[in-house]
Amino acid sequence: MSSFSFKSKFITVEGSEGVGKSTQLQQIASKIEHTGCKVLLTREPGGTKLGEKIRELILYDKEPITPTAELLLIFAARAQHLQKVVKPALSEGVCVISDRYIDSSFAYQGGGRGLDFSLIEQLVSLIDAPIPDCTILLDTNNVEKALERAKTVSPTDVNDKIESEKLTFFDNVRQAYLQRAFENSYIHIVSANDTVENVTAKIFKVLDEYAASA
């Protein structure tokens, strides 16, 4: 990786609840910072003041949100995030690492909520959303255990409307993620069914292979 630079690279981390994204995001950021590249960690929905307000509406507001309204809110937050945070950082040579991005919309609103993928693709095009350089998809075949882990890690987050969904919802989310990975070579599946250290090692291997092939 000595001749490769993560400068201006856009890396995203995807996966369902409880797969350990938060921990691995920090590990990825640390690895890339050690190459001498400046790193920006961000998240979706969120990353801006508007985005964080929309996040609160989606996850915690008591009023039920229709699937289409949820999708449009997420893309409103995403449009703001891209224009105010992601694109400016990339133009300055910063490596941007985002906790969730467009593939989460295909997984959650497409797979989970049952919305047509073509609708999501239209919105991706509408806001001129760039394709990530590399996406790490943390996957587990034990969705139920992952959900239990998520509730253990954040026991105060009991009002999260997404985490309150039924198991079938998350099974559909996982299948949509796997479909996206099958169709898009920038998405790299990493099994989360292992120790934190071993998962980190697998992610680092993916990043090293990406750097070698870039």
N, C-alpha and C positions, 0 to 999 in steps of 0.2 A: 504494500500500500504506500510505499515511500514516494512514488512518482504521482500518486493520485491525491487530489484535494477534494474535500467535501464542500468547498466554497460554492455558495449559491445552489446547493442541493436541497431538494424538498423531500423530506422523509416523513412518512406517516406510520402510525402504529394503530392497528385495528384489533377487534376482538370483542366478544361478549363480556358481560359482567363476570367478575371474579377470576379472570385469567391472568391477572398480575400486570396489567399494562402500566400502572403508575410506577411500580418498582423498575420495570424494564426501560421505561422512558428515561429515567435518571441514569441508568447504566449506559444507554446509547449516547446520551448527551455527554457523559463523562469520557467515553471512548473517543468521540469525535473531537471534543475539546483538547484531548491529549495529542491530536494531530496538528494542533496549532490553529484550528479553525474556530471562529466565533460561532456560538450556537444560540438559537432562540427556541425555547420550549413554549408551546402554546396548546390550546385545546379548542375543540368544537363540541357542541355549540358553545361559544364564548370567545375569549381572546380580545374582545373590545368591551367598552361599557355597554353598548347596545346589545352585543352578543350575550353578555352575562345576564342582562335583563330578560332576554328571550329565553335563555337557559332556565331561569327561574320559572318563567311562565310554563314552559314545556314540562319540566320535571315536578314542579311543586304546586302550581296553581290548582285550586280545588275545582275550577270549572273544567269539565271534560272538553278535550280538543279533538276535532275530527281528524282522521288520518291525513287528509289533504291539507287542512290548516296547519297541522304539525309539520308537514313537509315544507310548506311555503315559509313558515317561521324559521325553520332550520336554514333554508336557503337565503333568507333575508340576513340572518346572522352571518352566514358564510360569505355572502357578497361583501358585507362590511369588513369582515375579517381579512379577506383576500386583498381588498383595496387599501385598507388602513394599516395592516400588519404584515401579512405574508409577502406580497409582491414587493413592497418597499425594502423589506429585509433581504430578500433574495437579490434584489438589484444592487444592494450594498455588499454582496459577497458573503452574507451570513447563511449558515446552514439552518434551515427551519425544520424543526421536528414537531409534528402535530399529533396530539392525542385525538384520534378520529379525524375523518375527512369525508370525501365523497362516497367512498365504499361503505361507510356506515349508513348512509341514506339508502343505498341499494339493499343493505342487509336489514335494517330496522323498519324503514317505511315501505320498502319493496317486499322483502321476505316476511317481516313481522306483521306489517299492517295490510299487506296484500295489494299495494298500489302497483300500477304497471311500470315496469322498468323504463319503458320509452318515455314516460312522463318525467322521470328523474333525469334521464339523458337530455331531455329538452332543457331542463333547468340548469344542468351542468354547462350546456352550451350557452344559455342565456347570460349567465354571469361570467362566462369566459374562464371557467375554472381549470387551471393547469393540471395535467396528469402528474402524480408524484414521480420522482426519480426512483424511489424504492419504498415499498410498503411491507411492513412486517405484520402478518396476520397471526396472532396468537390464538391457537385453536385447541379446544378440548372436546373429547367425545363424551365427557361426563358433565353435561350441562347442569344437572341438578346439584352436583357437588360444588361446581363453580359458583352457583347462585348462593349456596350456603356460605361459601367463603366470603363472597361480597358482603353479605349481611354481617358476618363476623368482623370483617375489617372495618366496616362503617355501620356499627349498630345504631347510631343516631340518625341514619339516613332512611328511616323507616317510611317516610312520606314520598320517597322517590317513586314516581308513577311508572317508570320503565321497569325498575326492579320488582315492582308489584305484579307484573304481568305473569300469566300462566306459563308453565313449562313448555307447552306446545309453541308458544310465541317465540321462545328462545331457540327451540329446535329449528323453527323456520328461519330465524335469523342466521343460525349457523349454516344451514344449507345454502342460503343466499350468499353468504360470505365465500363458501367453498366454490360455488358457481362462478363468482367474480374472479376468484383465484385461478380457476380453470381457464377462464376466457382472457385473462390479462397477465402477461409475463412479468410485469413490475411488482406483482403481489407474490410474496414468499411466505408460505405456510410454515410456522414453527409450532411444534407441539408444546402445549403448556402443561402436559401431564408429566411433570418432572420437578426436581428441586429448583429453586430460584437460580442457584448457581449454574445448573446444567442448562436451563432455559436461556440464561444470559450467554453462555458459551455457544449455544446454537445460533442465537441472534448475531453474535460477533462473527461467526463463520459466514453467515449470509452477507453481512456487511463487507467482509473481506473479499468474498467471491464477487460481490457487486463492484467493489473498487477495482478488482483485478480485470473485470470484463468491460469496465467503462472506457 
